[in-house]
Amino acid sequence: MRFSYKIRDRGADRQKHTSLIQNCFSSQDIENPFRIDPGKIPIPSNRLPDRGTALFITFEGIDYSGKTTQAKMLIRRLRQMEMPVVYVREPGGTKISEAIRDILLDHRNREMHPHTELLLYMAARSQIVQEIIKPAIQAGKVVVCDRYIDSSVAYQGYGRGIDLEWVHRLNDFATEHLKPDITFLLDLSPERAAERRQRKARRQDRMESEALEFYSNIRKGYRKLAEAEPRRVMILDAELPRDQIHQQIWEMIKPGLSER
């Protein structure tokens, strides 16, 4: 896959962006300038072309589902095969995104509003897409990402109750419509996740300290995502032994790797 970029007129860009922002508001918004019609949010139309030999893989699931373990196991196997691979995590992965991660997960920030939380995740995502993920795909590499767009739908959409249309459109804006080729969803009940968390015996971050009901809603959200996109989102039983889960993942991505 190849990208071609043109040097842009920054003055023209500023004028265009100002016009787009103004178009988000109607005359009725003068009294409440923060009320925006989500249908008017300017979404970039420049979708990525054919990705060639690149492969974009994401891992999803509630906390302590084992997704990070599986992502790292896959990375090790790919590197043993001398495959060009990049591993990133969300939120984080860049200097800016890691700083945002610290704010999001700090247990002292319990007063954080759900809208603030969502926008911070989007900001971190936008940075890692532009700085790491898109360049890696352009170079034809395998990108393995621990959390991505589905986390916002599940956590902030189904978990926090934010309008799903807003979440999807903000995801599109932050990523410029960049979706994974395949997503592995490690499915685990909140009760079993809580047992694993207790065994870890470490201090919980702000997100991990939420109630079981919050995680139950997130799990339902993930399952609905899998139902909506069965060709992309693969549900895996997180209760199985980790080596068995890894082998299931490997069998599913092998066809894509053989084409490289």
ABEGO torsion letter per residue (X at the ends): XBBBBBBBBAAAAAAAAAAAAAAABBAAAAABAABBBAAABBBBABBBBBAEABBBBBBBEBBGAGAAAAAAAAAAAAAAAGBBBBBBBOBEGBAAAAAAAAAAABAAAAABBAAAAAAAAAAAAAAAAAAAAAAAAAAGBBBBBBEBAAAAAAAAAAAAGBBAAAAAAAAAAAAGGBBBABBBBBBBBAAAAAAAAAAAGBBBBAAAABBAAAAAAAAAAAAAAAAABAAABBBBBAABBAAAAAAAAAAAAAAAAAAX
